[in-house]
């Protein structure tokens, strides 16, 4: 159900940064961890489909849009991102929350689940970009791919880098089917700046992450691996989701769309997410 919910905004001081966040709707708290360059506005269409039943929180990851780091030159880690989400959730609720993590957002959610037990009761991890989940040789190959994207970006710019990101994540830019009546978000100067942060800083954080997959099954959070129906089984992010499911002894939940199904298929994506969250008990 789509609903026009009152928007509440806020900023929160956390160690090393100031975070901007948005809150819509009412009901159990659901935080959405965005993918890639996505800031608090990236999943507006999805939020509208959920705000009738959930208090939906979105935020700008540190370094994106309105979330400013204290020292812009200091490297960022996935542990920093996980701590940021922990502080944000703690400021909003004293109860365990649900989280939808998409791509990098899913990787942050995995770190949060291990680093701050009890903060999440459920994490829906849609195609995490977490090389540590993979066997050593495969992990090394994909880490090299990410570093090669950084080099391509530095040498040839964003257009070339985006082509390579699409290849690595199994996104076919020539076949971006979407639900009807959606207005694509333009590539604004702010999104371009966010891509710069994502590629230069967050790719390094992904490759340098020290996630221990063996810590996930007993972390106390219900982790639900998720994949897009259009994501090819051999690509990096799908392989990470499949390996996460194997580790947890389950099978991934299939969502509409591909890697970015949360933005291309918000109605269908929300319907599947509601089912997943309702199955908690």
Buried (B, 14 or more C-beta within 10 A) or exposed (E): EBBEBEEEEBBBEBEBBBBBBBBBBBEBBBBBBBBBBBBBBBBBBBBBBBBBBBBBBBBBBBBBBBBBBEEEEEEBBBBBBBBBBBBBBBEBBEEBBBBBBBBBBBBBBBBBBBBBBEBBBBBBBBBBBBBBBBEEEBBEEBBEBBBEBBEBBEEEEBEEBBBBBBBBBBBEEEEBEBBEEEEEBEEEEBBEBBBBBBBEBBBBBBBEBEBEBEBBEEBEBBBBBBBBEBBBEEBBBBBBBBBBBBBBEEEBBEBBBBBBBBBBBBBBBBBBBBEBBEEEE
